[in-house]
Amino acid sequence: MPAPRVPVLGSPGFVAGKAGLASGVALAVCALAGNEDHVSAAFVAVVCVSPTVLIGFRRALSQLLGSALGGVFGAGALQLGIPADVGIPLAVTGAVYTALRAGLGPSWVVAAFTALFVQAVPRGVPTHTLGVRMEAVAIAVLAATVVNVVVSGWSYRTLFDKRLAKLEGYVHDVLAWSASAGPSAYQPAFALITTLDEELAHAVEELEWRRSTDLGHVRNIRARVASLRHLLHVALDLYARSSEAGLAETDAADVIRWAATGQGEPPLGPAPLGEARERLIAARRALG
């Protein structure tokens, strides 16, 4: 049996549509505002597209902080009249170092790009160049936020129901595959679970603030994601117990294969695996 393909939790068409719409709105606002940095506005708008409004806000803040920091270094190099071949590496180094020292996380990438961009594409005096860039980023943030709110801000039930269904199907496939592939099969599934759980955490936080009626439903989805993670953990524990008892991995395979669907009666296993086997059975039956 080949390794199951790791699914894309979001709908490719839906995400692509949101990205295209956000870039289009950003370009339209740039035209209305007379901002000539269309590239920055369109690109940053796409970066800020997200499954939830709160995640989009946090990405937007990262873009704004990184752009401001990188812009200061880039504009400073322009102001000092340093040639771009020297000024760009110096400004990028300073912006990245400062961003990392300040604990801005992924903002260091944006800071580096802005430090480079304002020197590579200067627009008049350095302060004007920086102003155009920051205005473009602000336009992008506005465009992405509008798209996040209008397109998916009121459809979290449907959005996360679909993501949960994809995750459950993948976890079941992984369990079936791991019966022959062994414990290494689980790592991609844990990574996918972590990604969805983080999205759900942001959604719950946002829905609490909004006092939305969808809050209970999204919390239930998050609880089920936790149950899927627990199922994989107890399956791994069964493999570990099998190894500790000096048994072959295949001795745990039958009950793990059963756990992929939970249909019928679980198979018996070697006596040393009794307790671990019962935990796996309970975890699978808890999912229904």
TORLUM-670842 format. One record per atom (N, C-alpha, C): atom name; x, z, y; chain; residue in one letter. Coordinates in steps of 0.05 Angstrom, whole numbers. Layout:
TORLUM-670842
name,u,w,v,chain,resn
CA,X,Z,Y,A,a .
...
//
This chain:
TORLUM-670842
name,u,w,v,chain,resn
N,17,0,-24,A,m .
CA,0,0,0,A,m .
C,18,0,25,A,m .
N,14,-19,44,A,p .
CA,30,-19,68,A,p .
C,23,4,87,A,p .
N,41,11,104,A,a .
CA,36,31,124,A,a .
C,13,23,142,A,a .
N,-7,41,147,A,p .
CA,-29,34,165,A,p .
C,-19,29,193,A,p .
N,-31,10,206,A,r .
CA,-23,3,233,A,r .
C,-33,25,253,A,r .
N,-15,34,270,A,v .
CA,-23,54,290,A,v .
C,-42,41,310,A,v .
N,-66,51,313,A,p .
CA,-86,38,330,A,p .
C,-81,44,360,A,p .
N,-90,26,377,A,v .
CA,-91,31,405,A,v .
C,-118,45,411,A,v .
N,-117,70,420,A,l .
CA,-141,85,423,A,l .
C,-160,73,444,A,l .
N,-149,63,466,A,g .
CA,-166,51,486,A,g .
C,-172,22,478,A,g .
N,-195,12,488,A,s .
CA,-202,-16,483,A,s .
C,-184,-34,500,A,s .
N,-168,-52,487,A,p .
CA,-150,-69,502,A,p .
C,-165,-85,524,A,p .
N,-189,-95,518,A,g .
CA,-204,-110,538,A,g .
C,-213,-93,561,A,g .
N,-221,-69,555,A,f .
CA,-231,-50,576,A,f .
C,-208,-42,594,A,f .
N,-185,-35,582,A,v .
CA,-161,-27,598,A,v .
C,-152,-50,615,A,v .
N,-150,-74,603,A,a .
CA,-141,-98,617,A,a .
C,-160,-104,640,A,a .
N,-186,-101,636,A,g .
CA,-205,-107,657,A,g .
C,-202,-87,680,A,g .
N,-198,-62,674,A,k .
CA,-194,-42,695,A,k .
C,-168,-47,711,A,k .
N,-147,-55,696,A,a .
CA,-122,-61,710,A,a .
C,-125,-84,728,A,a .
N,-138,-105,719,A,g .
CA,-142,-129,735,A,g .
C,-159,-123,760,A,g .
N,-181,-107,756,A,l .
CA,-198,-100,778,A,l .
C,-184,-83,798,A,l .
N,-168,-64,789,A,a .
CA,-153,-46,807,A,a .
C,-133,-62,824,A,a .
N,-119,-81,811,A,s .
CA,-100,-97,826,A,s .
C,-114,-115,846,A,s .
N,-137,-125,839,A,g .
CA,-153,-142,857,A,g .
C,-163,-127,881,A,g .
N,-173,-103,876,A,v .
CA,-182,-86,898,A,v .
C,-159,-79,917,A,v .
N,-136,-73,905,A,a .
CA,-112,-66,922,A,a .
C,-104,-90,939,A,a .
N,-104,-114,928,A,l .
CA,-97,-138,943,A,l .
C,-117,-143,966,A,l .
N,-143,-138,960,A,a .
CA,-163,-143,980,A,a .
C,-160,-123,1004,A,a .
N,-154,-98,997,A,v .
CA,-151,-78,1018,A,v .
C,-125,-84,1034,A,v .
N,-104,-93,1020,A,c .
CA,-80,-101,1034,A,c .
C,-86,-123,1055,A,c .
N,-101,-142,1047,A,a .
CA,-108,-164,1065,A,a .
C,-124,-154,1089,A,a .
N,-142,-136,1084,A,l .
CA,-158,-125,1106,A,l .
C,-141,-108,1125,A,l .
N,-122,-93,1113,A,a .
CA,-106,-75,1129,A,a .
C,-82,-89,1142,A,a .
N,-77,-114,1133,A,g .
CA,-54,-129,1143,A,g .
C,-27,-119,1132,A,g .
N,-28,-106,1108,A,n .
CA,-4,-97,1095,A,n .
C,8,-120,1079,A,n .
N,34,-126,1083,A,e .
CA,47,-149,1070,A,e .
C,60,-142,1044,A,e .
N,60,-117,1036,A,d .
CA,73,-109,1011,A,d .
C,52,-111,988,A,d .
N,44,-135,983,A,h .
CA,23,-139,962,A,h .
C,33,-131,934,A,h .
N,59,-136,929,A,v .
CA,70,-130,903,A,v .
C,68,-101,896,A,v .
N,77,-84,914,A,s .
CA,75,-55,909,A,s .
C,47,-46,906,A,s .
N,29,-55,923,A,a .
CA,1,-46,921,A,a .
C,-12,-53,895,A,a .
N,-8,-78,886,A,a .
CA,-21,-87,861,A,a .
C,-8,-73,837,A,a .
N,18,-70,837,A,f .
CA,31,-58,814,A,f .
C,25,-28,811,A,f .
N,27,-14,833,A,v .
CA,21,15,832,A,v .
C,-8,20,825,A,v .
N,-26,3,834,A,a .
CA,-54,6,827,A,a .
C,-58,5,796,A,a .
N,-44,-14,784,A,v .
CA,-45,-16,754,A,v .
C,-34,9,741,A,v .
N,-11,19,751,A,v .
CA,1,44,740,A,v .
C,-18,67,741,A,v .
N,-35,69,762,A,c .
CA,-53,91,766,A,c .
C,-79,89,751,A,c .
N,-84,66,738,A,v .
CA,-108,63,722,A,v .
C,-105,82,698,A,v .
N,-126,97,692,A,s .
CA,-125,117,670,A,s .
C,-152,121,658,A,s .
N,-153,134,634,A,p .
CA,-179,139,621,A,p .
C,-196,159,636,A,p .
N,-183,178,651,A,t .
CA,-199,197,666,A,t .
C,-190,197,695,A,t .
N,-208,206,712,A,v .
CA,-202,207,741,A,v .
C,-179,226,747,A,v .
N,-179,249,733,A,l .
CA,-159,269,739,A,l .
C,-131,259,731,A,l .
N,-128,246,708,A,i .
CA,-103,234,701,A,i .
C,-94,214,722,A,i .
N,-113,198,732,A,g .
CA,-106,179,752,A,g .
C,-96,192,778,A,g .
N,-109,214,786,A,f .
CA,-100,229,809,A,f .
C,-71,239,805,A,f .
N,-65,249,782,A,r .
CA,-38,259,777,A,r .
C,-17,237,776,A,r .
N,-24,215,765,A,r .
CA,-6,192,766,A,r .
C,-2,183,795,A,r .
N,-24,183,811,A,a .
CA,-22,175,839,A,a .
C,-4,194,854,A,a .
N,-6,220,849,A,l .
CA,11,239,863,A,l .
C,40,234,856,A,l .
N,45,228,831,A,s .
CA,73,222,823,A,s .
C,83,197,837,A,s .
N,66,177,840,A,q .
CA,74,152,854,A,q .
C,80,158,884,A,q .
N,63,174,896,A,l .
CA,66,180,925,A,l .
C,92,197,929,A,l .
N,96,217,913,A,l .
CA,120,234,916,A,l .
C,146,218,911,A,l .
N,146,203,889,A,g .
CA,169,187,883,A,g .
C,175,166,904,A,g .
N,154,153,914,A,s .
CA,157,132,934,A,s .
C,168,144,960,A,s .
N,158,167,968,A,a .
CA,167,179,993,A,a .
C,196,187,990,A,a .
N,204,199,968,A,l .
CA,231,207,964,A,l .
C,250,183,963,A,l .
N,244,163,946,A,g .
CA,261,140,945,A,g .
C,262,125,971,A,g .
N,239,125,985,A,g .
CA,239,111,1011,A,g .
C,257,124,1032,A,g .
N,259,150,1031,A,v .
CA,277,164,1050,A,v .
C,306,155,1045,A,v .
N,314,154,1020,A,f .
CA,342,147,1013,A,f .
C,346,117,1020,A,f .
N,327,100,1012,A,g .
CA,331,72,1017,A,g .
C,331,65,1047,A,g .
N,312,77,1062,A,a .
CA,311,72,1091,A,a .
C,336,84,1104,A,a .
N,346,106,1093,A,g .
CA,370,118,1105,A,g .
C,394,100,1102,A,g .
N,396,87,1079,A,a .
CA,418,69,1075,A,a .
C,416,45,1094,A,a .
N,391,35,1098,A,l .
CA,387,13,1118,A,l .
C,394,22,1146,A,l .
N,386,46,1153,A,q .
CA,391,57,1180,A,q .
C,421,59,1186,A,q .
N,436,66,1165,A,l .
CA,465,69,1168,A,l .
C,479,43,1167,A,l .
N,465,21,1162,A,g .
CA,477,-5,1161,A,g .
C,494,-10,1137,A,g .
N,489,4,1115,A,i .
CA,505,1,1091,A,i .
C,496,-25,1077,A,i .
N,514,-43,1069,A,p .
CA,507,-67,1055,A,p .
C,491,-61,1030,A,p .
N,472,-78,1023,A,a .
CA,454,-73,1001,A,a .
C,469,-69,975,A,a .
N,491,-84,970,A,d .
CA,506,-82,945,A,d .
C,517,-54,941,A,d .
N,522,-40,963,A,v .
CA,531,-12,961,A,v .
C,508,7,966,A,v .
N,491,1,985,A,g .
CA,469,19,993,A,g .
C,449,23,970,A,g .
N,443,2,955,A,i .
CA,423,5,934,A,i .
C,433,25,912,A,i .
N,457,21,901,A,p .
CA,466,41,881,A,p .
C,468,69,892,A,p .
N,477,72,917,A,l .
CA,479,99,929,A,l .
C,451,112,932,A,l .
N,432,96,943,A,a .
CA,405,106,948,A,a .
C,391,113,921,A,a .
N,394,96,901,A,v .
CA,382,101,875,A,v .
C,393,126,863,A,v .
N,420,129,865,A,t .
CA,432,153,854,A,t .
C,422,178,868,A,t .
N,421,178,894,A,g .
CA,411,201,909,A,g .
C,382,207,903,A,g .
N,365,186,902,A,a .
CA,337,190,897,A,a .
C,331,202,870,A,a .
N,345,191,849,A,v .
CA,341,200,822,A,v .
C,351,229,819,A,v .
N,374,235,829,A,y .
CA,385,262,827,A,y .
C,367,282,841,A,y .
N,357,276,864,A,t .
CA,340,294,879,A,t .
C,313,298,865,A,t .
N,302,276,854,A,a .
CA,277,278,840,A,a .
C,279,296,815,A,a .
N,301,293,800,A,l .
CA,305,309,776,A,l .
C,311,338,783,A,l .
N,327,342,803,A,r .
CA,333,370,812,A,r .
C,308,384,822,A,r .
N,290,369,834,A,a .
CA,265,380,845,A,a .
C,243,384,824,A,a .
N,249,375,799,A,g .
CA,230,378,777,A,g .
C,206,359,779,A,g .
N,210,335,790,A,l .
CA,188,316,794,A,l .
C,183,299,769,A,l .
N,197,304,747,A,g .
CA,192,290,722,A,g .
C,194,260,724,A,g .
N,173,246,714,A,p .
CA,174,216,714,A,p .
C,175,204,742,A,p .
N,171,219,763,A,s .
CA,172,208,790,A,s .
C,199,196,796,A,s .
N,220,204,781,A,w .
CA,247,194,787,A,w .
C,248,163,784,A,w .
N,232,152,766,A,v .
CA,232,123,763,A,v .
C,221,109,788,A,v .
N,199,120,798,A,v .
CA,187,109,823,A,v .
C,206,113,846,A,v .
N,219,136,848,A,a .
CA,238,141,869,A,a .
C,261,120,869,A,a .
N,271,114,845,A,a .
CA,292,95,842,A,a .
C,283,67,851,A,a .
N,259,59,842,A,f .
CA,249,33,849,A,f .
C,245,30,879,A,f .
N,234,51,892,A,t .
CA,229,49,921,A,t .
C,256,48,936,A,t .
N,275,64,927,A,a .
CA,301,64,941,A,a .
C,314,36,939,A,a .
N,309,23,917,A,l .
CA,319,-5,914,A,l .
C,302,-24,930,A,l .
N,276,-22,929,A,f .
CA,258,-41,940,A,f .
C,260,-43,970,A,f .
N,261,-21,983,A,v .
CA,261,-22,1013,A,v .
C,287,-35,1024,A,v .
N,308,-35,1007,A,q .
CA,332,-48,1016,A,q .
C,332,-78,1007,A,q .
N,321,-83,984,A,a .
CA,321,-110,974,A,a .
C,302,-128,989,A,a .
N,280,-116,999,A,v .
CA,259,-131,1013,A,v .
C,254,-117,1040,A,v .
N,273,-117,1058,A,p .
CA,270,-104,1084,A,p .
C,249,-118,1102,A,p .
N,235,-102,1117,A,r .
CA,215,-113,1136,A,r .
C,219,-101,1163,A,r .
N,237,-112,1178,A,g .
CA,243,-102,1205,A,g .
C,260,-77,1204,A,g .
N,255,-58,1222,A,v .
CA,271,-34,1223,A,v .
C,265,-17,1199,A,v .
N,284,1,1191,A,p .
CA,280,17,1166,A,p .
C,255,33,1166,A,p .
N,248,45,1188,A,t .
CA,223,62,1189,A,t .
C,198,45,1184,A,t .
N,198,20,1194,A,h .
CA,176,2,1190,A,h .
C,174,-6,1160,A,h .
N,198,-12,1149,A,t .
CA,199,-19,1120,A,t .
C,187,3,1103,A,t .
N,196,28,1109,A,l .
CA,185,51,1094,A,l .
C,156,54,1098,A,l .
N,147,51,1123,A,g .
CA,118,54,1129,A,g .
C,101,34,1114,A,g .
N,111,9,1112,A,v .
CA,96,-12,1098,A,v .
C,94,-5,1068,A,v .
N,116,4,1057,A,r .
CA,116,12,1028,A,r .
C,97,35,1023,A,r .
N,98,56,1039,A,m .
CA,81,79,1035,A,m .
C,51,72,1039,A,m .
N,46,55,1058,A,e .
CA,18,46,1062,A,e .
C,8,31,1038,A,e .
N,26,14,1027,A,a .
CA,18,-2,1003,A,a .
C,13,17,979,A,a .
N,29,38,976,A,v .
CA,24,57,954,A,v .
C,-2,72,958,A,v .
N,-7,80,983,A,a .
CA,-33,93,989,A,a .
C,-56,75,983,A,a .
N,-54,50,990,A,i .
CA,-76,31,984,A,i .
C,-80,29,954,A,i .
N,-57,28,939,A,a .
CA,-59,26,910,A,a .
C,-73,50,898,A,a .
N,-66,73,908,A,v .
CA,-78,98,898,A,v .
C,-108,97,903,A,v .
N,-116,89,927,A,l .
CA,-145,87,933,A,l .
C,-159,67,915,A,l .
N,-147,44,911,A,a .
CA,-159,24,894,A,a .
C,-162,33,865,A,a .
N,-141,45,854,A,a .
CA,-143,55,826,A,a .
C,-163,77,823,A,a .
N,-164,95,843,A,t .
CA,-183,118,842,A,t .
C,-212,108,842,A,t .
N,-217,88,859,A,v .
CA,-244,77,860,A,v .
C,-252,64,833,A,v .
N,-233,50,822,A,v .
CA,-238,37,796,A,v .
C,-242,58,774,A,v .
N,-225,78,773,A,n .
CA,-227,99,753,A,n .
C,-254,113,755,A,n .
N,-263,119,779,A,v .
CA,-289,133,783,A,v .
C,-312,115,775,A,v .
N,-312,91,786,A,v .
CA,-335,73,782,A,v .
C,-338,63,754,A,v .
N,-315,56,742,A,v .
CA,-316,43,715,A,v .
C,-318,63,692,A,v .
N,-302,85,694,A,s .
CA,-302,103,671,A,s .
C,-308,132,678,A,s .
N,-311,138,703,A,g .
CA,-314,166,711,A,g .
C,-340,179,701,A,g .
N,-360,162,694,A,w .
CA,-386,173,685,A,w .
C,-392,165,656,A,w .
N,-372,157,641,A,s .
CA,-377,148,613,A,s .
C,-358,161,593,A,s .
N,-350,187,598,A,y .
CA,-331,200,581,A,y .
C,-342,204,552,A,y .
N,-367,207,549,A,r .
CA,-379,210,522,A,r .
C,-372,185,506,A,r .
N,-380,162,516,A,t .
CA,-375,137,501,A,t .
C,-345,132,497,A,t .
N,-330,136,519,A,l .
CA,-301,131,518,A,l .
C,-288,147,496,A,l .
N,-293,173,496,A,f .
CA,-279,190,476,A,f .
C,-291,190,448,A,f .
N,-317,183,447,A,d .
CA,-329,179,420,A,d .
C,-314,156,406,A,d .
N,-309,134,420,A,k .
CA,-295,111,408,A,k .
C,-267,118,401,A,k .
N,-253,133,418,A,r .
CA,-225,141,412,A,r .
C,-224,159,388,A,r .
N,-243,178,386,A,l .
CA,-243,196,363,A,l .
C,-248,180,337,A,l .
N,-266,161,338,A,a .
CA,-272,145,314,A,a .
C,-247,130,304,A,a .
N,-232,119,323,A,k .
CA,-207,105,316,A,k .
C,-187,124,304,A,k .
N,-185,148,316,A,l .
CA,-166,168,306,A,l .
C,-173,177,279,A,l .
N,-199,183,274,A,e .
CA,-207,192,247,A,e .
C,-201,171,226,A,e .
N,-207,146,232,A,g .
CA,-201,125,213,A,g .
C,-172,123,207,A,g .
N,-155,127,227,A,y .
CA,-126,125,223,A,y .
C,-116,149,207,A,y .
N,-126,173,213,A,v .
CA,-118,197,197,A,v .
C,-125,194,168,A,v .
N,-148,184,163,A,h .
CA,-156,179,135,A,h .
C,-138,159,121,A,h .
N,-131,138,135,A,d .
CA,-113,117,124,A,d .
C,-85,129,119,A,d .
N,-76,146,137,A,v .
CA,-50,159,134,A,v .
C,-49,177,110,A,v .
N,-71,193,106,A,l .
CA,-72,210,83,A,l .
C,-70,194,57,A,l .
N,-86,172,56,A,a .
CA,-85,156,32,A,a .
C,-57,144,27,A,a .
N,-45,135,49,A,w .
CA,-18,122,47,A,w .
C,3,143,39,A,w .
N,0,167,50,A,s .
CA,21,188,46,A,s .
C,22,197,16,A,s .
N,0,191,2,A,a .
CA,0,199,-27,A,a .
C,23,185,-41,A,a .
N,31,161,-31,A,s .
CA,54,147,-43,A,s .
C,79,148,-25,A,s .
N,74,149,2,A,a .
CA,97,148,21,A,a .
C,110,175,26,A,a .
N,95,197,22,A,g .
CA,106,223,26,A,g .
C,102,233,55,A,g .
N,114,256,61,A,p .
CA,110,270,86,A,p .
C,117,254,111,A,p .
N,136,236,109,A,s .
CA,144,220,133,A,s .
C,121,203,144,A,s .
N,100,200,129,A,a .
CA,77,184,138,A,a .
C,62,196,161,A,a .
N,65,222,166,A,y .
CA,48,236,184,A,y .
C,57,235,214,A,y .
N,82,230,219,A,q .
CA,92,232,246,A,q .
C,77,215,266,A,q .
N,71,189,261,A,p .
CA,56,173,280,A,p .
C,28,185,286,A,p .
N,16,196,265,A,a .
CA,-11,208,269,A,a .
C,-10,232,287,A,a .
N,10,249,283,A,f .
CA,13,272,301,A,f .
C,17,263,330,A,f .
N,33,243,334,A,a .
CA,38,233,361,A,a .
C,11,222,374,A,a .
N,-5,208,358,A,l .
CA,-30,198,368,A,l .
C,-49,221,374,A,l .
N,-50,241,357,A,i .
CA,-67,264,362,A,i .
C,-59,278,388,A,i .
N,-33,281,392,A,t .
CA,-24,294,417,A,t .
C,-32,279,442,A,t .
N,-30,252,440,A,t .
CA,-38,236,463,A,t .
C,-68,239,469,A,t .
N,-85,238,449,A,l .
CA,-114,241,454,A,l .
C,-121,269,463,A,l .
N,-108,289,451,A,d .
CA,-113,316,459,A,d .
C,-106,321,489,A,d .
N,-84,309,498,A,e .
CA,-77,312,526,A,e .
C,-98,299,544,A,e .
N,-107,276,537,A,e .
CA,-128,262,552,A,e .
C,-154,279,553,A,e .
N,-161,291,530,A,l .
CA,-185,308,529,A,l .
C,-182,333,545,A,l .
N,-158,344,546,A,a .
CA,-153,368,562,A,a .
C,-158,362,591,A,a .
N,-148,339,601,A,h .
CA,-153,331,628,A,h .
C,-183,326,633,A,h .
N,-196,314,614,A,a .
CA,-224,308,617,A,a .
C,-240,334,618,A,a .
N,-234,354,601,A,v .
CA,-248,379,602,A,v .
C,-244,393,629,A,v .
N,-219,393,639,A,e .
CA,-213,405,664,A,e .
C,-230,392,687,A,e .
N,-231,366,686,A,e .
CA,-246,351,707,A,e .
C,-276,356,704,A,e .
N,-286,356,680,A,l .
CA,-315,360,676,A,l .
C,-323,388,683,A,l .
N,-306,408,679,A,e .
CA,-312,435,687,A,e .
C,-315,436,717,A,e .
N,-297,423,731,A,w .
CA,-298,423,761,A,w .
C,-323,409,770,A,w .
N,-330,387,757,A,r .
CA,-354,371,764,A,r .
C,-380,384,754,A,r .
N,-377,404,736,A,r .
CA,-401,416,723,A,r .
C,-419,395,710,A,r .
N,-405,378,695,A,s .
CA,-419,355,683,A,s .
C,-433,364,657,A,s .
N,-455,351,651,A,t .
CA,-469,357,626,A,t .
C,-454,346,602,A,t .
N,-434,329,606,A,d .
CA,-418,318,584,A,d .
C,-397,338,574,A,d .
N,-394,361,588,A,l .
CA,-372,379,582,A,l .
C,-373,389,553,A,l .
N,-397,398,544,A,g .
CA,-399,408,517,A,g .
C,-392,387,496,A,g .
N,-401,362,501,A,h .
CA,-396,341,482,A,h .
C,-366,335,480,A,h .
N,-352,334,503,A,v .
CA,-324,328,503,A,v .
C,-308,351,491,A,v .
N,-317,376,495,A,r .
CA,-304,399,482,A,r .
C,-307,397,452,A,r .
N,-330,388,442,A,n .
CA,-333,385,413,A,n .
C,-315,364,402,A,n .
N,-311,342,417,A,i .
CA,-292,321,408,A,i .
C,-264,333,406,A,i .
N,-256,349,426,A,r .
CA,-230,361,426,A,r .
C,-226,380,402,A,r .
N,-248,394,396,A,a .
CA,-247,412,373,A,a .
C,-243,396,347,A,a .
N,-256,374,345,A,r .
CA,-253,357,321,A,r .
C,-225,345,319,A,r .
N,-213,338,342,A,v .
CA,-185,329,342,A,v .
C,-167,351,331,A,v .
N,-172,376,339,A,a .
CA,-156,398,330,A,a .
C,-160,401,299,A,a .
N,-184,396,289,A,s .
CA,-188,398,261,A,s .
C,-173,377,245,A,s .
N,-171,353,257,A,l .
CA,-156,331,244,A,l .
C,-126,339,244,A,l .
N,-116,351,265,A,r .
CA,-88,360,265,A,r .
C,-84,381,244,A,r .
N,-103,399,241,A,h .
CA,-101,420,221,A,h .
C,-100,408,193,A,h .
N,-117,388,188,A,l .
CA,-118,375,162,A,l .
C,-90,363,155,A,l .
N,-78,350,174,A,l .
CA,-51,339,169,A,l .
C,-30,361,164,A,l .
N,-33,383,179,A,h .
CA,-14,405,175,A,h .
C,-16,417,147,A,h .
N,-40,421,137,A,v .
CA,-43,433,111,A,v .
C,-35,413,89,A,v .
N,-38,387,94,A,a .
CA,-28,367,75,A,a .
C,2,369,74,A,a .
N,15,371,97,A,l .
CA,44,374,97,A,l .
C,53,400,83,A,l .
N,37,421,87,A,d .
CA,44,446,74,A,d .
C,42,444,43,A,d .
N,23,427,34,A,l .
CA,21,423,5,A,l .
C,46,409,-5,A,l .
N,56,390,10,A,y .
CA,81,377,2,A,y .
C,104,397,1,A,y .
N,105,415,21,A,a .
CA,126,435,23,A,a .
C,125,454,-1,A,a .
N,101,463,-8,A,r .
CA,98,481,-31,A,r .
C,106,467,-57,A,r .
N,99,441,-58,A,s .
CA,107,426,-82,A,s .
C,137,425,-85,A,s .
N,151,421,-63,A,s .
CA,181,420,-63,A,s .
C,192,448,-70,A,s .
N,181,469,-58,A,e .
CA,191,496,-63,A,e .
C,187,503,-93,A,e .
N,166,493,-105,A,a .
CA,161,500,-133,A,a .
C,177,482,-152,A,a .
N,193,464,-141,A,g .
CA,208,446,-158,A,g .
C,192,424,-170,A,g .
N,169,418,-159,A,l .
CA,151,397,-169,A,l .
C,157,371,-155,A,l .
N,148,349,-166,A,a .
CA,151,323,-153,A,a .
C,130,320,-131,A,a .
N,135,304,-111,A,e .
CA,116,299,-90,A,e .
C,90,287,-101,A,e .
N,93,273,-123,A,t .
CA,69,260,-135,A,t .
C,50,281,-146,A,t .
N,59,306,-151,A,d .
CA,41,326,-161,A,d .
C,20,334,-140,A,d .
N,27,330,-115,A,a .
CA,8,336,-94,A,a .
C,-9,311,-86,A,a .
N,-2,288,-97,A,a .
CA,-13,263,-87,A,a .
C,-43,260,-92,A,a .
N,-52,269,-115,A,d .
CA,-81,265,-122,A,d .
C,-99,279,-103,A,d .
N,-94,304,-97,A,v .
CA,-111,319,-79,A,v .
C,-109,309,-50,A,v .
N,-85,300,-42,A,i .
CA,-82,289,-15,A,i .
C,-97,262,-13,A,i .
N,-96,247,-35,A,r .
CA,-112,222,-35,A,r .
C,-142,227,-33,A,r .
N,-150,249,-46,A,w .
CA,-178,257,-44,A,w .
C,-185,265,-15,A,w .
N,-167,279,-2,A,a .
CA,-171,289,25,A,a .
C,-175,266,45,A,a .
N,-167,242,38,A,a .
CA,-171,219,57,A,a .
C,-200,214,61,A,a .
N,-217,219,41,A,t .
CA,-246,213,44,A,t .
C,-263,238,39,A,t .
N,-253,256,22,A,g .
CA,-268,280,16,A,g .
C,-292,275,-2,A,g .
N,-293,252,-15,A,q .
CA,-315,245,-32,A,q .
C,-311,255,-60,A,q .
N,-332,264,-73,A,g .
CA,-331,273,-100,A,g .
C,-317,300,-102,A,g .
N,-311,308,-126,A,e .
CA,-297,333,-131,A,e .
C,-267,330,-129,A,e .
N,-254,349,-115,A,p .
CA,-224,347,-113,A,p .
C,-211,350,-140,A,p .
N,-190,335,-145,A,p .
CA,-176,337,-171,A,p .
C,-160,363,-173,A,p .
N,-156,371,-197,A,l .
CA,-140,395,-203,A,l .
C,-110,388,-198,A,l .
N,-94,409,-194,A,g .
CA,-66,405,-190,A,g .
C,-50,427,-205,A,g .
N,-24,426,-204,A,p .
CA,-8,446,-217,A,p .
C,-14,474,-206,A,p .
N,-12,495,-223,A,a .
CA,-19,522,-215,A,a .
C,-4,531,-190,A,a .
N,22,525,-186,A,p .
CA,37,535,-162,A,p .
C,25,524,-136,A,p .
N,9,503,-137,A,l .
CA,-2,492,-113,A,l .
C,-30,502,-107,A,l .
N,-39,521,-123,A,g .
CA,-67,530,-121,A,g .
C,-76,538,-93,A,g .
N,-61,556,-80,A,e .
CA,-69,566,-53,A,e .
C,-68,544,-32,A,e .
N,-46,529,-33,A,a .
CA,-43,507,-13,A,a .
C,-65,485,-18,A,a .
N,-71,481,-44,A,r .
CA,-92,461,-50,A,r .
C,-119,470,-39,A,r .
N,-125,496,-42,A,e .
CA,-150,506,-32,A,e .
C,-152,504,-2,A,e .
N,-130,508,12,A,r .
CA,-130,505,42,A,r .
C,-136,477,50,A,r .
N,-124,458,35,A,l .
CA,-128,430,41,A,l .
C,-158,422,36,A,l .
N,-168,431,15,A,i .
CA,-196,426,8,A,i .
C,-215,437,30,A,i .
N,-209,462,38,A,a .
CA,-226,474,59,A,a .
C,-224,459,85,A,a .
N,-200,451,92,A,a .
CA,-196,436,118,A,a .
C,-211,409,117,A,a .
N,-211,396,95,A,r .
CA,-225,370,92,A,r .
C,-255,374,93,A,r .
N,-265,394,79,A,r .
CA,-294,399,79,A,r .
C,-304,409,106,A,r .
N,-287,422,121,A,a .
CA,-295,431,148,A,a .
C,-301,407,166,A,a .
N,-289,384,160,A,l .
CA,-294,360,177,A,l .
C,-320,347,169,A,l .
N,-330,354,146,A,g .
CA,-356,342,137,A,g .
C,-353,315,124,A,g .
//
